[in-house]
Amino acid sequence: MHLNYFAARVAGCLILGASLPAQAQEIDGTTLFNDNCAVCHAEGGTGNPGFAPPLNRPAFWQAMDAPTDYVAAVVIAGLHGTMTVDGQMYAGLRMPPLPQIEDAELAAIATYVAGELGETEADATVESVAAVRAELPDNAALMAARPAE
């Protein structure tokens, strides 16, 4: 009897989960950003002066043709060099590559960064992230792709 009750509850949960709206089942870019990126860039992408630049800079993202592709490339390949962001120098900046982040999760993170923090209409897809991963630019190309600040 107890086993039947347990099986019925599990089945009920599975049915409920399958019937949730698609939006509730989508991957949340904000949560993924907070779990993977906020340790350096802080929640909301406000950055850590001298350590990790802020990402909540709409003018920066709006100046790019493909901001979600840039986010995906930087996350997959990492980024290093010296840059000045909002008057703050980031010398010896070294963002580690995170190629283990799956394409669907990276699409959600890129959409959050470029779309929400960057206030753009950019929307990354699994396919766009896979395309970036297949033809990954090198560090020099990523640094050159940054809009002047």
N, C-alpha and C positions, 0 to 999 in steps of 0.2 A: 504494500500500500504506500509506504513512504517513498519507495523508488518511483512509483507511478506519478506521485505528486511532483517529485523533482523533475521527471521527464516532461511533465505537462508544463511546468514553469519554464524550463529551458526552451521548449517548443514555442511557448507564448512570447518569450523574449526574442527569439529568432524571427517570428512573424512580425512582431512590432518593429524590430530593426529594419526589416525588409520593406515595411510600409511607410517608414519615415520619408518626408519630402527629400528630394535629391539635395537641396541646399543644406539640410542638416547633416548629410553624409559627406559633403565636400570637405576637402582639406582646408584648414584654416591657416592662412598665411601669417596672420598676426601671431598666433600661438607658435608656429614653426619658427618665425623670426625670433621671438622671445626665447625659445628653447635653444636655438643654434647661433644666433648673431648678437643678441643683447648683452651677452657677457662682455663683449668689447664695445659694441656700438650703442649700448644702453636701450632700455625700453623706449619705444617711440622713435628710435634712431637718432637720439640727441647727441650721441658720440661721447668720447672721453678725450678732452683736450690734450694734444700732444701724443696720444696713443692710437685712437681710432677716430677718424673723422665722422662728423654728423652725416646722416643720410636723409634727414628731413629737410631737404633743400629743393623746393619745387623748381626754381629757376635752372638748377643744374640738370635735373631730369627732363625738364621741358625743352632744353636745348639739344637733346639727343634725338636722333632719328629712330633708334631702337633701344630704348632704355632697359626693357626687360632682358634683351639679349646681352647687354652689357653686364647687368647684375648676374645673370646666369654664368657668363664667362668668368667673371671675377670670383664667384663662389667656387666654380669648378677648378680654375687654374691658380687662384690666389693672386695677390698683387703685391709688388714691392717697389720702393722708390721713395723719392722725396716729393711732397706736394704741399701747397698752401691752400687751405680751405677756410673761408670766412676770416682771413687774416691770421689764422693759426697755422704754423708750420708743423708738418708731420715728417720729420727726418728719419730715415731708416725704417719707414713704414713697412711692415711685413704682415700682410694678411695671409694666413695659411690656406692652401688649397683644401677644399672639402668635396672631393669628387664622389664620396660615398653617399651624398644626399641624392635621393632618388629623383627622377625627372618630374614626377607629379608634385612632390614636395617642393622642389626648387621652382617650379612654375608658380606655385602659391606664394613662395617667399618673394620672387621677382615681381609678381603682380602687386603684392603688398608694398614693397619698397618703391617701385616706380609709379604704381597707381595711387596708393593711398598716401604714402609719405611724399611722393613726387607730384601729387595732384595732376596726374596725366590720365589719359584714357587707355593706357597701355595694359594689355592683358596677355600674359604668357600662357603658353599651352605646353602640354607634354611634348608635342611635335616640335615646337620652336626650341625648347630646351635640348631635345635630342639632336637637332640640327646644329646648335651651338657646340654641343659636346663632340659632334662628329668633325667639326672644323674649328677647333679651339684656337683662338688667337694667342700669340705669345705676349709676354709682359710688356714689351715695347709697344706693341699694337694697342694693348689695353690702356697704357699710359697716354698714348697719342690720341686715343678716342675720347679722352676726357675733355669736356668743354672748358674753355678758358674761364678762370674765375677771378 
